[in-house]
């Protein structure tokens, strides 16, 4: 039997499920049910905030995604260009890179999506410091799981560059 990937927390899985099914109630969806509710984006002046806007195209979120992209690029030592396909759907195999790098990129986008979901309808966008704390949390959460499975080197392949970049080793 081939070794499985480490299971991520059920909260993160649920967030991913909601992204895949576009289950978050966007301002447009709420407006359809309650016409008195404004259909615009709470973060920017966009008059119609659909799912893609609320998760990706909003200028304030683009700034957040850009900082995530820049940080991941610096950690991995190569240019990463996030697209909705990579960031929202976690389709990373087309990007290339090693399995560990793709796993790291998937976790980086998962934590970013978690932070966006936390600030779903807020005026402010997520903070990079919150994302970084989330990344630290996941890296530490996964370490004993990989150790228990007898493959700590796998954890190091995924998280070693992150820990080295931030001096956590």
Secondary structure in CASP SS format (residue, H / E / C, confidence):
PFRMAT SS
TARGET T0000
AUTHOR 0000-0000-0000
METHOD secondary structure of the structure
MODEL  1
X C 1.00
X C 1.00
X C 1.00
X C 1.00
X C 1.00
X C 1.00
X C 1.00
X C 1.00
X C 1.00
X H 1.00
X H 1.00
X H 1.00
X H 1.00
X H 1.00
X H 1.00
X H 1.00
X H 1.00
X H 1.00
X H 1.00
X H 1.00
X C 1.00
X C 1.00
X C 1.00
X C 1.00
X C 1.00
X C 1.00
X H 1.00
X H 1.00
X H 1.00
X H 1.00
X H 1.00
X H 1.00
X H 1.00
X C 1.00
X C 1.00
X C 1.00
X C 1.00
X C 1.00
X C 1.00
X C 1.00
X C 1.00
X C 1.00
X C 1.00
X C 1.00
X C 1.00
X C 1.00
X C 1.00
X C 1.00
X C 1.00
X C 1.00
X H 1.00
X H 1.00
X H 1.00
X H 1.00
X H 1.00
X H 1.00
X H 1.00
X C 1.00
X H 1.00
X H 1.00
X H 1.00
X H 1.00
X H 1.00
X H 1.00
X H 1.00
X H 1.00
X H 1.00
X H 1.00
X H 1.00
X H 1.00
X H 1.00
X H 1.00
X H 1.00
X H 1.00
X H 1.00
X H 1.00
X C 1.00
X C 1.00
X C 1.00
X C 1.00
X C 1.00
X C 1.00
X C 1.00
X H 1.00
X H 1.00
X H 1.00
X H 1.00
X C 1.00
X C 1.00
X C 1.00
X C 1.00
X C 1.00
X H 1.00
X H 1.00
X H 1.00
X C 1.00
X C 1.00
X C 1.00
X H 1.00
X H 1.00
X H 1.00
X H 1.00
X H 1.00
X H 1.00
X H 1.00
X H 1.00
X H 1.00
X H 1.00
X H 1.00
X H 1.00
X H 1.00
X H 1.00
X H 1.00
X H 1.00
X H 1.00
X H 1.00
X H 1.00
X H 1.00
X C 1.00
X C 1.00
X C 1.00
X C 1.00
X C 1.00
X C 1.00
X C 1.00
X C 1.00
X C 1.00
X H 1.00
X H 1.00
X H 1.00
X H 1.00
X H 1.00
X H 1.00
X H 1.00
X H 1.00
X H 1.00
X H 1.00
X H 1.00
X H 1.00
X H 1.00
X H 1.00
X H 1.00
X H 1.00
X H 1.00
X H 1.00
X H 1.00
X H 1.00
X H 1.00
X C 1.00
X C 1.00
X C 1.00
X H 1.00
X H 1.00
X H 1.00
X H 1.00
X H 1.00
X H 1.00
X H 1.00
X H 1.00
X H 1.00
X H 1.00
X H 1.00
X H 1.00
X H 1.00
X H 1.00
X C 1.00
X C 1.00
X C 1.00
X C 1.00
END
